[in-house]
Amino acid sequence: MTANPQIKNRITKSEVRWWTISAVQCYLLGCQCSKCDIPSLLETQCQMKLSVMELVRKFGKPTDEMIKAAKEDMKKQNDRILLIQN
């Protein structure tokens, strides 16, 4: 994925302040939008990959605690989807 240079510049200059659950989930998915539901909810191209790259650069990888919380949230989301489908 090649990012629009204007968007990339705006994100890297913006202040990423902390890891969010969504950012950690994106990190865990390898920033592969095809594995994520968020892009399908957006009217514009998802920029989470650029944010994740900036978070890793600024703060390093997410902690084990953050990863555990993100995985638990992903499991809850999957459980809700299964309930809706049945």
PASEBA-1860 file (N, C-alpha, C; in nm, 3 decimals):
! residues 86
1> MTANPQIK> 0.084/-0.118/0.000/0.000/0.000/0.000/0.089/0.124/0.000 ~ 0.069/0.209/-0.097/0.143/0.333/-0.103/0.052/0.444/-0.054 ~ 0.094/0.512/0.049/0.012/0.616/0.108/0.029/0.746/0.031 ~ -0.078/0.821/0.027/-0.074/0.955/-0.029/0.026/1.036/0.053 ~ 0.128/1.098/-0.011/0.230/1.171/0.065/0.174/1.280/0.155 ~ 0.066/1.346/0.112/0.006/1.451/0.196/-0.053/1.392/0.323 ~ -0.120/1.278/0.309/-0.179/1.212/0.425/-0.069/1.160/0.517 ~ 0.033/1.097/0.459/0.143/1.044/0.538/0.211/1.156/0.617
9> NRITKSEV> 0.235/1.268/0.553/0.298/1.382/0.618/0.210/1.434/0.732 ~ 0.080/1.441/0.710/-0.012/1.491/0.812/-0.014/1.399/0.933 ~ -0.013/1.267/0.911/-0.018/1.173/1.022/0.113/1.173/1.099 ~ 0.226/1.173/1.029/0.352/1.169/1.101/0.377/1.298/1.176 ~ 0.318/1.408/1.130/0.333/1.534/1.202/0.230/1.548/1.314 ~ 0.124/1.469/1.307/0.022/1.477/1.411/0.074/1.412/1.537 ~ 0.011/1.444/1.644/0.054/1.388/1.772/-0.019/1.257/1.798 ~ 0.053/1.147/1.787/-0.002/1.020/1.834/0.038/1.015/1.980
17> RWWTISAV> -0.059/1.001/2.066/-0.034/1.016/2.209/-0.027/0.884/2.285 ~ -0.094/0.782/2.236/-0.094/0.654/2.307/-0.150/0.546/2.217 ~ -0.123/0.423/2.255/-0.180/0.308/2.187/-0.326/0.295/2.227 ~ -0.414/0.281/2.129/-0.556/0.252/2.155/-0.579/0.103/2.127 ~ -0.691/0.053/2.172/-0.727/-0.087/2.144/-0.730/-0.109/1.992 ~ -0.790/-0.016/1.919/-0.798/-0.031/1.773/-0.660/-0.031/1.708 ~ -0.571/0.052/1.757/-0.435/0.057/1.701/-0.361/-0.073/1.730 ~ -0.377/-0.127/1.850/-0.312/-0.254/1.884/-0.370/-0.367/1.800
25> QCYLLGCQ> -0.500/-0.366/1.779/-0.562/-0.469/1.695/-0.508/-0.460/1.552 ~ -0.494/-0.338/1.501/-0.436/-0.320/1.368/-0.294/-0.376/1.365 ~ -0.217/-0.346/1.468/-0.080/-0.397/1.480/-0.080/-0.550/1.478 ~ -0.171/-0.612/1.555/-0.178/-0.757/1.562/-0.217/-0.820/1.428 ~ -0.294/-0.748/1.348/-0.336/-0.797/1.217/-0.230/-0.767/1.110 ~ -0.118/-0.714/1.152/-0.012/-0.682/1.057/-0.047/-0.564/0.967 ~ -0.138/-0.479/1.016/-0.185/-0.362/0.940/-0.241/-0.403/0.804 ~ -0.304/-0.520/0.798/-0.365/-0.568/0.675/-0.514/-0.538/0.678
33> CSKCDIPS> -0.552/-0.435/0.605/-0.691/-0.389/0.605/-0.789/-0.498/0.564 ~ -0.744/-0.593/0.483/-0.833/-0.700/0.437/-0.878/-0.789/0.553 ~ -0.805/-0.787/0.664/-0.840/-0.869/0.780/-0.921/-0.790/0.884 ~ -0.951/-0.665/0.855/-1.012/-0.576/0.954/-1.149/-0.528/0.907 ~ -1.238/-0.500/1.003/-1.371/-0.450/0.971/-1.376/-0.298/0.959 ~ -1.281/-0.228/1.016/-1.287/-0.082/1.020/-1.294/-0.018/0.881 ~ -1.210/-0.060/0.783/-1.216/0.006/0.652/-1.354/0.000/0.588 ~ -1.429/-0.106/0.614/-1.562/-0.117/0.554/-1.661/-0.018/0.615
41> LLETQCQM> -1.626/0.039/0.730/-1.712/0.137/0.796/-1.680/0.280/0.757 ~ -1.571/0.299/0.687/-1.524/0.434/0.654/-1.560/0.473/0.512 ~ -1.581/0.602/0.493/-1.605/0.654/0.358/-1.473/0.688/0.289 ~ -1.367/0.701/0.365/-1.235/0.731/0.310/-1.141/0.615/0.340 ~ -1.022/0.621/0.282/-0.924/0.516/0.305/-0.877/0.518/0.451 ~ -0.869/0.402/0.512/-0.823/0.391/0.651/-0.677/0.434/0.660 ~ -0.646/0.510/0.762/-0.509/0.558/0.783/-0.445/0.497/0.908 ~ -0.508/0.393/0.963/-0.459/0.333/1.086/-0.317/0.279/1.069
49> KLSVMELV> -0.285/0.224/0.953/-0.151/0.169/0.931/-0.045/0.277/0.955 ~ -0.068/0.396/0.902/0.028/0.505/0.921/0.037/0.545/1.068 ~ -0.076/0.545/1.136/-0.076/0.577/1.279/0.000/0.472/1.358 ~ -0.021/0.345/1.324/0.049/0.237/1.393/0.200/0.249/1.371 ~ 0.239/0.278/1.249/0.382/0.295/1.220/0.441/0.409/1.304 ~ 0.367/0.517/1.318/0.415/0.629/1.398/0.417/0.594/1.547 ~ 0.319/0.517/1.593/0.317/0.474/1.734/0.437/0.385/1.765 ~ 0.469/0.292/1.674/0.585/0.205/1.695/0.713/0.288/1.697
57> RKFGKPTD> 0.722/0.384/1.606/0.840/0.469/1.602/0.855/0.552/1.730 ~ 0.743/0.604/1.777/0.746/0.695/1.893/0.754/0.622/2.026 ~ 0.678/0.513/2.041/0.666/0.446/2.171/0.718/0.303/2.175 ~ 0.748/0.247/2.059/0.785/0.106/2.053/0.660/0.020/2.038 ~ 0.681/-0.110/2.038/0.570/-0.204/2.022/0.476/-0.197/2.142 ~ 0.349/-0.236/2.123/0.257/-0.239/2.237/0.302/-0.340/2.342 ~ 0.268/-0.312/2.467/0.307/-0.401/2.576/0.224/-0.529/2.571 ~ 0.270/-0.630/2.644/0.195/-0.757/2.654/0.056/-0.733/2.710
65> EMIKAAKE> 0.045/-0.641/2.805/-0.086/-0.609/2.865/-0.180/-0.550/2.760 ~ -0.129/-0.459/2.678/-0.210/-0.400/2.572/-0.253/-0.505/2.471 ~ -0.160/-0.594/2.436/-0.191/-0.700/2.340/-0.298/-0.793/2.396 ~ -0.288/-0.828/2.523/-0.388/-0.914/2.586/-0.526/-0.848/2.582 ~ -0.532/-0.719/2.616/-0.660/-0.647/2.615/-0.718/-0.642/2.473 ~ -0.634/-0.618/2.375/-0.680/-0.611/2.237/-0.733/-0.746/2.189 ~ -0.663/-0.853/2.225/-0.708/-0.988/2.188/-0.841/-1.022/2.253 ~ -0.857/-0.985/2.380/-0.984/-1.010/2.449/-1.097/-0.935/2.382
73> DMKKQNDR> -1.071/-0.810/2.342/-1.173/-0.730/2.274/-1.208/-0.791/2.138 ~ -1.107/-0.840/2.067/-1.132/-0.903/1.937/-1.217/-1.029/1.955 ~ -1.192/-1.105/2.060/-1.270/-1.225/2.086/-1.415/-1.189/2.116 ~ -1.436/-1.085/2.197/-1.573/-1.041/2.226/-1.646/-0.998/2.099 ~ -1.575/-0.926/2.011/-1.635/-0.884/1.885/-1.674/-1.005/1.801 ~ -1.587/-1.104/1.794/-1.616/-1.225/1.717/-1.733/-1.301/1.777 ~ -1.740/-1.307/1.910/-1.852/-1.375/1.977/-1.984/-1.306/1.945 ~ -1.984/-1.171/1.943/-2.106/-1.096/1.910/-2.149/-1.123/1.766
81> ILLIQN> -2.053/-1.131/1.676/-2.085/-1.159/1.535/-2.146/-1.297/1.522 ~ -2.091/-1.396/1.593/-2.147/-1.531/1.587/-2.289/-1.535/1.641 ~ -2.316/-1.459/1.748/-2.451/-1.454/1.804/-2.549/-1.394/1.703 ~ -2.507/-1.291/1.634/-2.593/-1.226/1.536/-2.619/-1.318/1.418 ~ -2.519/-1.392/1.377/-2.533/-1.481/1.262/-2.622/-1.601/1.292 ~ -2.630/-1.640/1.419/-2.711/-1.758/1.454/-2.846/-1.716/1.489
END
